[in-house]
Amino acid sequence: MLNQPNPSEPFFPAVKNPRVPYESKVIVAAYFASRENNHTRHDKVDIGHRMDITLAPGMRYTRYFEPRGAWCYRYKDLEGELKNGYIDAEVGPKDPFSDKRYGSGVLAWQPDLGSGTNEYRAGVWLDENIAQDARGLSPAAAGKPAWSVFRVRLPYVIVGFPSSWTEHKPVGAAVVSAKFARTAADTAAISVSTDGGRMWKTAWKSEKEKPGETQPVVDLSEFVEGRYEYLVRFEMQAGKSPAGCRLDSVAIQTQFQLNPATLPAVRDGHTKMRFALGDETEVTELVPDLMTGEGFLRDVQQIQDIAFRPGRLSSRGGRTGEIIYELTPPKPGLIRGVGIVAGCRREPTQLNYQDETQVWLAENEPKGWKLVAASDVPPYAMHWSHFLSAQPRCGPDTKRVFVKFTVKTVRSASIQFIRMRLYWQPGQAVAGKPLQLDAPGLPVRGVRIEHGWVEGGTEKRFETTIKDAPAEYAVEAGKGVVNKWVTIEPIRDPSLRDAWRANDPPVAAPKLPKPQLVDVKLRDEMATLCRQIDQDPAKYLPKAAASKIEWLVTGAREALAMFKTQYPLPEPKFGAGTLARAARLLAAHEAGAASAPAATADDAEDVTAPVTTAPDAMNANKLFACLQATQDRGDRSVLAAALVLQGDQRGIAPLAEALKGGTTAATAEPAAVLLKAGVAAGRQVARTIMVGPDTYLKLRFLDCVEMGGLPAVPDELLVGLTDPSQWVRQSVLRLCRGQKSANVGRLVARVAKDDPAQFLREEAAGMLNR
């Protein structure tokens, strides 16, 4: 990707040494470079989200290839989106080029609560003070709260139906119903939690003056829309006699949104399908509140040397701060693995190699900590916000885990977000006996799978029962297949005849007037212009920039500005930054300034400065005179390097002398200039940098060396192939491409055999085979 013989144009601003970090093929390549470390991402991207789902008896999981009216909208006012046609108000967002839309789904759950089947015990998440008989549930004892919690967790986002075209008021995202019976002395309620049960909100409560049988229907959309999981708790409390307080049925229906391209689709003719199970673990998630001190401390088990600010955790006084969390399954089970994400940040103008963020894991007891993630992150992520993450597996008898986050803030390192996912296998706890894990695999009676489609205007269905996994089956269809749905449900106990209650809970899209906000002419204009821009951007971007479509105008103007700046950006010239700084120093000297302009953060780190070109050649004698009059070591290194770049050997000795006192990011390029000059002092400076502790300096220096080019890689750089940072090793390995010396070949072979990073072993092996 970095050295393509026939690169596509444009490919972002195509620069090897990016000045705008997010617009470079280097960054795109880095996303694909690592298998073992491919979880380092910019903080706009979450990782570790699993697409599996646990189906309990009484569930029916249906995914539709087309939208059914519920969709995820977060807009306070839909009017703007509706006008330009990006959103079809009645079904949601669509592709303006192909009219493709998202799909929908429904998870319907009507568990049998009676003691005649195992559906309640198989599906209930947690319960307390509950007695079960053939009819349903009741409090085991009067005067104490009795409750049953059911959990809904989906791999897809939960969505609702719009109830207004101008306001965000979704309905129908999650609807529950329950059939209670009680006396005047009893109470009943329904509550919802979206944080794993740490906090509950009451969604419905019985009225004291209305005893008897009641069947509330409660819409939970305001709580759960836009989420992936929620808990619903059915509560009872018997005042005198438990027999008069009952819960005989519950029903839960949840709408979700999906990408239909990922569904198992029936094709014309013969379609072969394969059914398989996931790792059969449950997932429990903890996302600590880092916005309030009270919320933050609620989940912490131990804390030391942490400075708390809303949304940001750093360490005190340059020491290493730590936060420890304890994670246990909510009910008996063994932990199989953990997914950990820490949202980290380092300010681009305050980089320091001593800043450090790490994640540690301990099993069963908070000791014997294992490092599972550290902030040796790719260069593109070191300077900004990124996710530090790990998904370690746990030992066979792990009942709880401890996760420790450490941060050392010398300049700007901080943690802004934490998410922990516990992957665990449920079991049955019996006093005095070892934990007995639930038997893995399919239910005894298997699962039913149904595919629905239309061909030639006629609805077709295929149904099969799977009793073992993995399993394969085939679907035969005619021509012109249009897929409609796929349903999966566990096969229920035969004693439950007519177990499904139609329209329970009742869920329907609200009847809204047909939206009149879409400007059809404007919508068609946008779709046409987008297609035309694809075909001929030079001709149609100016037309789009003059459109009345605000969304399109903004993008078109930005694109035109990029073309005017010679998009893609030209490769920066070696030494351009040094020459530009030398020109500023010379101008200040000739103007008689008391002091030269101070180096800026952009001079030092060069992460956001635009690409610069070298100024016209400066008068060497004037540069030399300025060098002799300058006492600042950093300024002297710049002026001397500028002389060397212009072929004046008078700069070599003062450059070597200036760099003896040490190098910084600001002097990385002058050090590369000295190395390129081929003198012994240049190799000595290179060795000092490469054996030092500053990873930022090494990477900056190696970038400059690569830009300048060397006929042969000296041994002083090759020591970087054993550097602790895999990204330093990667940079040195890149310098070795095309080198023919026996020493380079030997060291590359060692990387191919022994490097701890798999992607570097593969890269080195590929170099040896070329």
CORSULKA-V83573 format. One line per field, one symbol per residue. ss: DSSP state (h for helix, s for strand, l for the rest). A space follows every 10 residues. Layout:
ss->???
This chain:
ss->llllllllll llllllllll llllhhhhhh hhhlllllll ssllllllll llllllllss ssssllllls slllllllhh hhhhllssll lsssllllll slsssssssl llllllllhh hhhllsssls ssllllsssl lllllsssss ssslllssls slllllllll sllsssssss ssllllssss ssslllllll ssssslllll lsssllsssl hhhhllllss ssssssslll lhhhlsssss sssssssslh hhllllllss ssssslllll lsssssllll llhhhhhhhl lssslssssl lsssslllls ssssssssll llssssssss ssssslllll lllllsssss ssslllllls ssssllllhh hhlllsssss llslllllls ssssssssll lllsssssss ssssssssll lllllsslll llllllssss sssssllsss ssssssllll ssssssslll lsssssssss llllllllll llllllllll lllllllllh hhhhhhhhhh hhhhhlhhhh hhhhhllllh hhhhhhhhhh hhhhllllll lllllhhhhh hhhhhhhhhh llllllllll hhhhhlllll lllllllllh hhhhhhhhhl llhhhhhhhh hhhhhllllh hhhhhhhhhh llllhhhhhh hhhhhhlllh hhhhhhhhhh llllhhhhhh hhhhhhhhll llllhhhhhh hhlllhhhhh hhhhhlllll lhhhhhhhhh hhhhlllhhh hhhhhhhhhl
